[in-house]
Amino acid sequence: MDFGDILKELKANLFELIGDRVSDFTKEGKKDMEAFLEASKTKLKTWTKLLADGHLTLDDFEWLVKSQKDLLIMQALYQTGTSKIKLGHLKNAVIRTIVDTIKAVVPGI
């Protein structure tokens, strides 16, 4: 399992999500996603390995990813005038996308 490939898949899926949800602010959304993934990369790698090795359940993994939600600041989108409510929904969608992507790429889950 190459986490670099998984990270590329996560970026692609998150950039698509941002493009779909905040079409006018794709550049800003990508900056926010890059910052979040960079801040969370080490933990996501560790948790993904633990999940793949059977040391975490998918529910445990999802709970851990949700614990990173506060790191998902989305400052660039907020500065463009995107509402806090819309950003809250977007954060939830980002967490769901991460979990779904990992679930799809990690064998045996």
KEKOLMAR-245596 format. One record per atom (N, C-alpha, C): residue number from 1; residue in three letters; atom name; x, y, z. Coordinates in steps of 0.05 Angstrom, whole numbers. Layout:
% residues N
resi  resn  name  xx  yy  zz
NUM  ALA  CA  X  Y  Z
...
***
This chain:
% residues 109
resi  resn  name  xx  yy  zz
1  MET  N  17  -23  0
1  MET  CA  0  0  0
1  MET  C  18  25  0
2  ASP  N  17  40  -21
2  ASP  CA  33  64  -24
2  ASP  C  16  88  -16
3  PHE  N  23  101  7
3  PHE  CA  7  123  16
3  PHE  C  9  147  -3
4  GLY  N  31  150  -18
4  GLY  CA  33  171  -38
4  GLY  C  11  169  -58
5  ASP  N  5  145  -67
5  ASP  CA  -17  141  -86
5  ASP  C  -44  147  -73
6  ILE  N  -47  139  -48
6  ILE  CA  -72  144  -34
6  ILE  C  -76  174  -30
7  LEU  N  -54  188  -24
7  LEU  CA  -56  217  -20
7  LEU  C  -64  231  -46
8  LYS  N  -53  221  -69
8  LYS  CA  -60  233  -95
8  LYS  C  -90  228  -100
9  GLU  N  -100  205  -94
9  GLU  CA  -129  199  -97
9  GLU  C  -146  217  -79
10  LEU  N  -137  220  -54
10  LEU  CA  -151  238  -36
10  LEU  C  -152  267  -47
11  LYS  N  -129  277  -56
11  LYS  CA  -128  304  -67
11  LYS  C  -148  307  -91
12  ALA  N  -147  287  -109
12  ALA  CA  -164  288  -133
12  ALA  C  -194  289  -124
13  ASN  N  -201  272  -105
13  ASN  CA  -229  271  -97
13  ASN  C  -237  296  -81
14  LEU  N  -219  307  -65
14  LEU  CA  -226  331  -50
14  LEU  C  -227  355  -68
15  PHE  N  -209  357  -88
15  PHE  CA  -210  379  -107
15  PHE  C  -236  378  -124
16  GLU  N  -244  354  -131
16  GLU  CA  -270  351  -145
16  GLU  C  -293  360  -128
17  LEU  N  -292  352  -102
17  LEU  CA  -313  360  -84
17  LEU  C  -314  391  -82
18  ILE  N  -292  403  -78
18  ILE  CA  -291  433  -76
18  ILE  C  -301  445  -102
19  GLY  N  -293  434  -125
19  GLY  CA  -302  445  -151
19  GLY  C  -332  443  -154
20  ASP  N  -343  421  -144
20  ASP  CA  -372  416  -146
20  ASP  C  -388  434  -127
21  ARG  N  -377  437  -102
21  ARG  CA  -392  452  -81
21  ARG  C  -388  482  -82
22  VAL  N  -364  490  -90
22  VAL  CA  -357  518  -89
22  VAL  C  -344  526  -115
23  SER  N  -359  524  -136
23  SER  CA  -348  527  -163
23  SER  C  -335  554  -168
24  ASP  N  -343  575  -156
24  ASP  CA  -331  601  -160
24  ASP  C  -305  604  -146
25  PHE  N  -299  587  -127
25  PHE  CA  -275  591  -110
25  PHE  C  -257  567  -111
26  THR  N  -254  554  -134
26  THR  CA  -238  530  -136
26  THR  C  -209  534  -127
27  LYS  N  -197  556  -136
27  LYS  CA  -169  562  -129
27  LYS  C  -165  564  -98
28  GLU  N  -183  579  -85
28  GLU  CA  -182  582  -57
28  GLU  C  -187  556  -42
29  GLY  N  -206  541  -52
29  GLY  CA  -213  515  -40
29  GLY  C  -190  496  -42
30  LYS  N  -176  496  -64
30  LYS  CA  -153  479  -67
30  LYS  C  -131  486  -47
31  LYS  N  -127  512  -43
31  LYS  CA  -107  521  -23
31  LYS  C  -114  510  5
32  ASP  N  -140  512  12
32  ASP  CA  -149  502  38
32  ASP  C  -145  472  40
33  MET  N  -151  457  19
33  MET  CA  -148  428  19
33  MET  C  -119  420  21
34  GLU  N  -102  433  7
34  GLU  CA  -73  428  8
34  GLU  C  -63  432  36
35  ALA  N  -71  454  49
35  ALA  CA  -62  460  76
35  ALA  C  -72  439  96
36  PHE  N  -97  431  93
36  PHE  CA  -108  411  111
36  PHE  C  -94  384  107
37  LEU  N  -90  376  82
37  LEU  CA  -77  350  77
37  LEU  C  -48  350  87
38  GLU  N  -35  372  83
38  GLU  CA  -7  375  93
38  GLU  C  -6  373  124
39  ALA  N  -25  386  137
39  ALA  CA  -25  386  166
39  ALA  C  -33  358  177
40  SER  N  -49  343  162
40  SER  CA  -60  317  171
40  SER  C  -45  293  159
41  LYS  N  -27  298  141
41  LYS  CA  -15  276  125
41  LYS  C  -3  254  143
42  THR  N  12  260  163
42  THR  CA  25  240  179
42  THR  C  5  223  194
43  LYS  N  -15  237  205
43  LYS  CA  -36  222  220
43  LYS  C  -53  205  201
44  LEU  N  -60  216  178
44  LEU  CA  -75  200  159
44  LEU  C  -60  175  150
45  LYS  N  -34  178  145
45  LYS  CA  -18  156  137
45  LYS  C  -17  134  159
46  THR  N  -13  143  184
46  THR  CA  -13  124  206
46  THR  C  -39  110  209
47  TRP  N  -61  125  209
47  TRP  CA  -87  114  213
47  TRP  C  -95  95  190
48  THR  N  -87  102  165
48  THR  CA  -93  85  142
48  THR  C  -79  59  145
49  LYS  N  -54  60  153
49  LYS  CA  -39  35  157
49  LYS  C  -51  18  179
50  LEU  N  -59  30  201
50  LEU  CA  -72  15  223
50  LEU  C  -98  3  213
51  LEU  N  -113  18  197
51  LEU  CA  -138  7  186
51  LEU  C  -133  -16  168
52  ALA  N  -113  -13  150
52  ALA  CA  -107  -35  131
52  ALA  C  -97  -60  145
53  ASP  N  -83  -56  168
53  ASP  CA  -72  -79  183
53  ASP  C  -92  -91  202
54  GLY  N  -116  -79  203
54  GLY  CA  -137  -90  220
54  GLY  C  -136  -81  249
55  HIS  N  -119  -61  255
55  HIS  CA  -117  -51  282
55  HIS  C  -138  -30  289
56  LEU  N  -151  -20  268
56  LEU  CA  -173  0  272
56  LEU  C  -197  -10  256
57  THR  N  -220  -5  266
57  THR  CA  -244  -9  250
57  THR  C  -249  15  233
58  LEU  N  -267  13  213
58  LEU  CA  -274  36  197
58  LEU  C  -286  58  214
59  ASP  N  -302  50  234
59  ASP  CA  -314  70  252
59  ASP  C  -293  84  268
60  ASP  N  -272  69  277
60  ASP  CA  -250  82  292
60  ASP  C  -236  102  273
61  PHE  N  -231  93  249
61  PHE  CA  -217  110  230
61  PHE  C  -233  136  225
62  GLU  N  -259  133  221
62  GLU  CA  -276  156  216
62  GLU  C  -276  175  240
63  TRP  N  -277  164  264
63  TRP  CA  -276  181  288
63  TRP  C  -250  197  289
64  LEU  N  -227  184  283
64  LEU  CA  -201  197  283
64  LEU  C  -200  219  262
65  VAL  N  -211  214  238
65  VAL  CA  -211  234  217
65  VAL  C  -228  258  225
66  LYS  N  -251  252  238
66  LYS  CA  -268  274  248
66  LYS  C  -253  291  269
67  SER  N  -235  279  283
67  SER  CA  -220  294  303
67  SER  C  -202  315  290
68  GLN  N  -197  313  265
68  GLN  CA  -180  331  250
68  GLN  C  -196  355  239
69  LYS  N  -222  354  243
69  LYS  CA  -240  374  231
69  LYS  C  -233  403  238
70  ASP  N  -223  407  262
70  ASP  CA  -215  434  270
70  ASP  C  -191  444  254
71  LEU  N  -175  426  243
71  LEU  CA  -152  434  226
71  LEU  C  -161  444  199
72  LEU  N  -186  436  192
72  LEU  CA  -197  444  166
72  LEU  C  -209  472  168
73  ILE  N  -192  491  168
73  ILE  CA  -200  519  173
73  ILE  C  -215  532  150
74  MET  N  -207  526  126
74  MET  CA  -219  537  101
74  MET  C  -218  568  102
75  GLN  N  -196  578  111
75  GLN  CA  -193  607  113
75  GLN  C  -196  621  86
76  ALA  N  -184  610  65
76  ALA  CA  -186  623  39
76  ALA  C  -215  625  29
77  LEU  N  -230  604  33
77  LEU  CA  -258  604  25
77  LEU  C  -274  624  42
78  TYR  N  -268  625  68
78  TYR  CA  -282  643  86
78  TYR  C  -277  672  78
79  GLN  N  -253  678  70
79  GLN  CA  -246  705  62
79  GLN  C  -259  713  36
80  THR  N  -268  694  20
80  THR  CA  -282  701  -5
80  THR  C  -311  705  -1
81  GLY  N  -321  702  24
81  GLY  CA  -348  708  30
81  GLY  C  -366  684  32
82  THR  N  -355  660  31
82  THR  CA  -370  636  34
82  THR  C  -381  635  63
83  SER  N  -406  629  66
83  SER  CA  -419  630  93
83  SER  C  -408  608  111
84  LYS  N  -409  613  137
84  LYS  CA  -400  594  157
84  LYS  C  -417  568  156
85  ILE  N  -442  571  150
85  ILE  CA  -460  548  147
85  ILE  C  -451  530  124
86  LYS  N  -446  543  101
86  LYS  CA  -437  529  78
86  LYS  C  -410  515  83
87  LEU  N  -392  529  97
87  LEU  CA  -366  518  104
87  LEU  C  -369  494  122
88  GLY  N  -388  495  141
88  GLY  CA  -393  473  159
88  GLY  C  -402  448  144
89  HIS  N  -421  452  125
89  HIS  CA  -430  430  108
89  HIS  C  -407  419  92
90  LEU  N  -390  437  82
90  LEU  CA  -368  429  65
90  LEU  C  -348  413  82
91  LYS  N  -343  421  107
91  LYS  CA  -325  406  124
91  LYS  C  -335  377  128
92  ASN  N  -361  375  133
92  ASN  CA  -372  348  136
92  ASN  C  -369  331  110
93  ALA  N  -372  344  87
93  ALA  CA  -369  330  62
93  ALA  C  -340  322  58
94  VAL  N  -321  339  67
94  VAL  CA  -293  332  64
94  VAL  C  -286  308  81
95  ILE  N  -296  307  105
95  ILE  CA  -291  284  123
95  ILE  C  -302  259  110
96  ARG  N  -327  260  100
96  ARG  CA  -340  237  88
96  ARG  C  -324  228  63
97  THR  N  -314  247  48
97  THR  CA  -299  240  24
97  THR  C  -273  226  31
98  ILE  N  -260  236  52
98  ILE  CA  -235  223  61
98  ILE  C  -241  194  69
99  VAL  N  -261  190  86
99  VAL  CA  -267  163  95
99  VAL  C  -275  145  71
100  ASP  N  -292  155  53
100  ASP  CA  -301  139  30
100  ASP  C  -277  132  12
101  THR  N  -259  151  8
101  THR  CA  -236  146  -9
101  THR  C  -218  125  3
102  ILE  N  -212  127  29
102  ILE  CA  -195  107  42
102  ILE  C  -209  80  41
103  LYS  N  -235  79  45
103  LYS  CA  -250  55  45
103  LYS  C  -248  41  17
104  ALA  N  -248  58  -4
104  ALA  CA  -247  47  -31
104  ALA  C  -219  37  -39
105  VAL  N  -198  50  -28
105  VAL  CA  -171  43  -38
105  VAL  C  -157  23  -20
106  VAL  N  -165  20  5
106  VAL  CA  -152  1  23
106  VAL  C  -166  -26  20
107  PRO  N  -151  -46  12
107  PRO  CA  -163  -73  7
107  PRO  C  -173  -86  33
108  GLY  N  -195  -100  31
108  GLY  CA  -205  -115  53
108  GLY  C  -222  -101  73
109  ILE  N  -230  -76  67
109  ILE  CA  -246  -61  86
109  ILE  C  -275  -64  78
***
